[in-house]
Amino acid sequence: MNLKFRFALLFTSFVAVILIISSIAIYVLYYNFRVQDFYRRVQSEGLGIYQSFMAHKTVNAAAPYLSKQNKYALVSQKVIIFDSNYTVLHKDPDTVSIKISKDFFKKAKAQKEYYFQQDQWESVGLYFPETKNYVYATAFDRYGFKKLQNIKLILLGVLGSSMLLAALLSLFFVNQAFSPLKKLSEQMQRTTELSNAQRVEEGKGNDEIKQIARSYNAMIERLKKAYDYQKSFVNHASHELRTPLASMLSQTEAAFNKNLDDAGYRKVLMSLKEDQQEMIELTNSLLLLSQYEKMTSSNDWNFIRIDEVLYDTIKASKKISPDANITLEFVSIPQEENLLIKGNEALLRSAIRNLIKNACQYSSDKIVLILLEASKDKVEITVQNKGKLVVVEEREKLFIPFFRGGNSMEQRGHGLGLAIVQRIMDVHQGKIVYEALTDGTNSFILTLYK
């Protein structure tokens, strides 16, 4: 049984329980009302006949009044009046023949008004202390029982039709409620890596189904971006690997087709070496990026001093770019404990090294300024250089692998450095932001939270 029919069955069951309880309550309440009302009427009839009899003392004298009283008598009504010796003083009708037990007189005397039922006959026993007389009155509520039977049939009919209507309505409303989920299921079956542009109709409102539809559309959008990113990554990686390989192949074929001297062969080998170094650098970057994608933050990391990491990285970067002027400045004098941060030292060195390398490569004056600000909550490292600014349209794409902005066309590279930095910051649950200052300064800000 699917979820839709289970909900419909559950809803119908709840309605059925409510209807059954309501029907039973109505039947029981009416049954009790009928019994109490009929007892009251039997008691009233018995009391009326007794009062008429006692007012005229003899049966003959009371006969006209008793016959008038009988016009309003109940169905099969029987009334007997006894004296203190249990002798019958009057019977109505005269043909009444009922055996009365002594237990009746005891209870009537004790309770003054004694109500009891024999089979389906409601009976009342009355005792009058001033005359010490007893009245026995009984009747059969033919119309009351007929009404009770009719109410039972009506309640059963209403119960059955209401349950059927509840089942139909529950199926209708469940179908309406589940229609977006059905569309969602059909959409999910049609969605593949090659067909991920379709979206589920969200509609208006903010109920749970529409929230699921919106969440699904958002998930598909993220998957589409991830697929497009992966596709772009593969295409760019293939292109970047193909370029040096094609260059190496063409140079090798050219060397075979020419008779070169030692200087010529040396020149070819130097060019091949540059292409090989470029391939090695690209392969290492791809491996690093792949490795960092699988890493997560760890509570087992040790505390490191971020200023020492910066000094060591700057020293190593100056060896690679000896013509660059790299300086470190503190925004404010930090406390010793504020310089401590939990992290992976090798990864942080790699991130800072990539930023310094980019700053040196794209700096117009070979000056790189590094600003450090440490507080008890976070550490901010800002790497700045003068040069061509990244245009607004390209700033969101800076951290996408293989993306190269318009200001980098004259420089060698693969567009992986900032992607690696971004992934390292993700591992440390930090962030990297690019800002273009009005004085023509490119500024990359690393934020590490404690």
N, C-alpha and C positions, 0 to 999 in steps of 0.2 A: 504494500500500500504506500503510495507516494505521500509527500508531505501535505499536498493540497487537500487530499481526501481525509487525511488524518485530522487536519484543522477543522474541516467541515463536520466530520463525525464528532469531534470534541465539542464544537460549538452547539451542534444539535443535541448532544447528550446533556450539556448544561441547561439548555432551554427545556429539554424533556424533564429533567429533575425538578426544575422550578415549576413547570406546569403540573407535574404529578403531585408535588407537595401542595401547590395552590388548590388543586382539585380535591385532594383529600381533606384539606382544611375547610374548604367550602362545604363539602358533604357532611363532615363531622359537626361543623357549627350549625348547619341547618337541621341535622338530626337532633342535636341537643335542644335547639330552639323548639322543634316540633314536640319533643317529649315534654319540655317544661310548659309549653303553651297548652298542650292537651291535658296535662295534669291539672293546670289551672282551670280549664273549662269543666273537667269532670268534677273537680272540687266545688266549682261554682254551681253546677247543676245539682249536686247532692245537697249542698247547703240551701239552695233555693227551695227544693222539694221539702226539706226538713222544716224550714221556717214556715212554709205554707201549711204544712201538716200541724205544726205546733200552734200556729195562730188560730186554728179552728178545732183543735183537739180531737175531732172524730174524722173518720175517713169520709163519711157521707157529706159532712159539712165542708170538708176541704176539697171534695171532688171537682167542683167547677174551677177552682184555682189551679188544681193539679193538672187538669186537662189543658188549661191555658198554658201552663208551664211546659207541657209535653210538646206544644207546637214547636218549641225551640230546642227540643231534646237532641242529644247526639245520636249518631248511628249505633244501634244495638245497645243503647244506654240501659243500665240496670241499677236501681237504687233500692236499698233495704234499710229500714229504720228498726233498731233494736232498743229495748229498754234495758235497765241495769241487770235484769235476770237473763239477758240474751234472748228474750221473747220477741218475736217479730211483731212490730206495731203496724208497719206499712210496707208494701212492696210495689214497685213500679217497674215494669208492668206486673199485673197480678199473677202472671204465669211464671214468674221468676222462680227457679228452683236451684239454689246454689248452696253447697255445704260450706259453712264458714267454720274454720277451726278456732279453738280458744286462743291460739297464739295471735290471731288477728286482733282480738279484743284487748289482749295484754299490751300489744304494741300501740294500738290506737289510743288506749288510755294513757300510756307512758308518753307518747309523742304528741298527742292532741290532733295532729294531722300526720297520718301515716300513708306514705306513697310507696306503691310496689307494683310489679308487673308480673302477670301470669301469661305465659306464651306471648301473644301480641296484644293482650288486653291490659290497658293502663287502669289501675284501681287506686282508690283513695279511701282511707278509713278516718272518720272524724269522731271525736269524743267531746261531749258537752258536760262539763263537771256540774253545772247548776241543775241539770235534769238527769244526769247520769245515763243519758241515751247515747247510742252509737249509730253512725250512719256508714253504710257500705255503699260506695258508688263505683261503677266500672263501665267502660265503653271501649269500643274498637274504632281506632282512628283510620277508617277506610280511605278517606280523602287525603289524609296526611301521608299514609304509606304510598298512595298512588303518586302524590307529588314528589315524594322521596325517590320513587322509582324513575319518574320522569327526569328529575334532576340528575340522577345517576347516569341515565342514557345521554342527557345533554352534555354532561361533563366528559363522558367517554368520547362522544362525537367531537366536542371542542378540542379535547386532548389529542385525539388522533389527527384531526385536520391541522391543528396548530403545529404538531411535530412534523407533519409532512411539509407544511409551509415553511417551517424553520429550516428543514433540510434543504429545500429548494433555494431559499434565500441565502443560506450559508454557502451553498455551492456557488451561487451567483456572485456573492461578495468576495468569497475566497478566490474565485477566478479573476475578478477585477483586481483584487489586491496582489495576486501573483502574476498578473500579466507582464509587469515590468521585469520580474524575475525570469519569466519565460523568454522574453525578448533578450534578456541578458544571457541566458543559456544559449539561445540561438546565435547571438553575437559571438560568444566565446567559442562556439563550434566552428564559426566561419573565420575567426581570427587566426592568422598564421604569421610567420616572420615576413612573408611577402605581401600579406594583406592585413595591415594593421592601421589603416586610416579610418575605418568605420567606427562610429561611436554609438553608444546606447542612448536612446531618447530619455532625457532627464526629466522633462516636464517642469511644472511649477510646484511650489510647496517645499516643505522641509521634513517630510516624514522619512521613516527608516528606509523604505524602498528607494526613494529618490536619493537618499544619502549613499546607499549601496551603488546606485547607478553612477552618481558623481564620482565616488571613490574608484569604481571600475574604470571610468573614462580617464581619471587621473593616472591610474596604474598603467593603462594602455599607452597613455602619452609618455609616461616615464620609460616604459619598455620600448616604445618607438624611438625615443631619444637615445636609449642605450644601444638599440640595434643600429641606428644611424651612426652613432659614435663608433661602435665596433666595426661597422662596414667602412667608415671613413678611416679608422685606425689601420685596418688591414690594407686598404688601398694606398694610404700614405706610406705605410711600412714597406709594402711591395715596391712602391715607386722609389723610396729612398734607398732601398737595397739594390734595386735594379740599376740606378744611375751610376754608382761607382763600379759595379760589375761590368756594365756596358763600356764604361770608360777604360777599364783595365783590359777588356777584350779587344777594343779597337786599337789601343796602344800596342798590345802584344802582336796583333795581326800586322800593324804598320811596321813594327820592328822586324818581323819576319820577311816582309816584302822589300826591305831596304838593307843595303850594306852600310851599316853604321860603324863609325870608329868608336874608340873607348869612351870618348866624351859623350857621344850620342847615346850609347847604351846606358851610360851612367845617368844621363838625363831621363831616359825612359824608366829606369829602375827607381829613380827618385820620385817620379810621378806616380808609379805603381805603389810605392811605399806610402805616399800621401793618401791615395785612394784606399789602401789597406787600413791605414790608421783611421780614416773616416768610417770605414765599415766596422772596425773594432769599437770605435766610440759609439756608433749607432747601435750596435748589438749590445754593448754594455748598458746603454741607456734603456733599451727595450727590456733587457733582463731585470734591471733595477725597477723599472715601472711595473713589470709583472710581479716581481717579488714583493714590492710595497703594497700592491693591490690585495695581497693575502694577509697582510699584517694588521694587527689591532693593538690598541693601547694595552699596557700591562702594569699591574700593581707591583711587579717585581723590579721595575726600573729603579736605578739608583739616583740619588740627588747629584746634580752636576752644577758647577758654577758657570753660568752662561757667559760671563766676561772672559773667562779663561778659554772657553770654546771659541769665542770671537777672536781673541788675540792669536790663538794657534792657527785658525783658519785664514786670518789676514796674512800671517807670516807665510803660510803655504801658498796663498794666492799671489803674493809678491814674487815668489820664485817663478811661477808660471807666467806672470805678466810683470816683468821687472820695470817696464816703462810706466806703469800705472801708479798713481798717488792715492793710496788707500789709507784713510784715517778713521779712527773711532773716537766718538765723543759721547759723554754722558749728559743726558738732558738735565738731570739733577743728581746730586751726590746720593747714591743708594746706600741703604744699610746692608751689612754683610749677608744677613739671612734672606733679604729680598732678591739676592743674586742667585740663590739656590732654586733649582727647578728639577722636577722629576721627569726624566726622559731618556731616550736612546741617544747617546752622545754621537755615535757614528752617523745616525740619520740626520741629526741636527747639523753636524758639520757638512754633510752632503747638501742640505738645503741652503745653508748660508754660502757655501762655496759656489753653488749654481747661481745664486743671486749676484754675488761679487763678480763672477765670470761674465754674466750678462751685462752688468753695469760697466765693466771694463771694455767689453766688446762694443757697446753702443754709446759710450761716452764720447762727447765731442772734444773734451779737453783732457781725457784720461784721468780725471779726478773722481774718486768715489768716496762719498761720505756715509759713514755708518753711525746711526744714532741709537743709543741704548737707554731705555727707561724701565726701571724695575720698581715695582710696588709689592705690597703684601698679597695682592690678588692676581697679578699678571706681570708678564714681561713683554715689552714691545721692542722689536728690532726693526729699524728703518734703514733701507739701503737706497741711496740717492745718487743720481748722476745727471749731468747736463746732456741734452741731445734731443733728437726728434721725439716728439710726444706721440703716444699711441692715440689714434683717433677714437672718438666716442663709440662708433659702430663696432670697433674691434676689441674693446676692453673686456666685454663679457666672454670673448673667445680666447683670451690670452692663455688660459690654463688648460685648453684642449690640446691633447697630443698632436704634434705635427703642424699646429697652427703657427703661422709666421705673419706678423703684421706688416703693414706697408713700410714701416721704418727699418725693416730688417732685410730688405731685398738685396742690399749691397754687402751683406755679411754672410759668411758661411755658417751653417747650422742645420739642425733638423727639427727644431720646435718642440723638443722634449724636456728641456731644462725646467721650465715653469710648471709643467705637468707633474714632474717628479717632486718639486717643492710643494705643490698643492697636495699630493698624496701623503707626503711626510707630515704636513700639518694636519691632515685628516687623522692620521695615526695618532698624533699627539692631542687630538681634539682641540686644535687651535685653528687659526685662519690666516689667510694671506689676502691682502687688498692692494690694488694698484690705484695710485692717485697721480694726476697730472697737475703740477703746480703752475701758477700763473707766470713764474719767471723762467719757464722752459725746463723744469726739473722733473725727471721721472722718479717716482717714489714708490717703492714696494715695502709694505708694512707687514711684518710677521708678528702675530699675537699668540703668546703661549699662556694658557690659564693654569693656575696652580690648584 
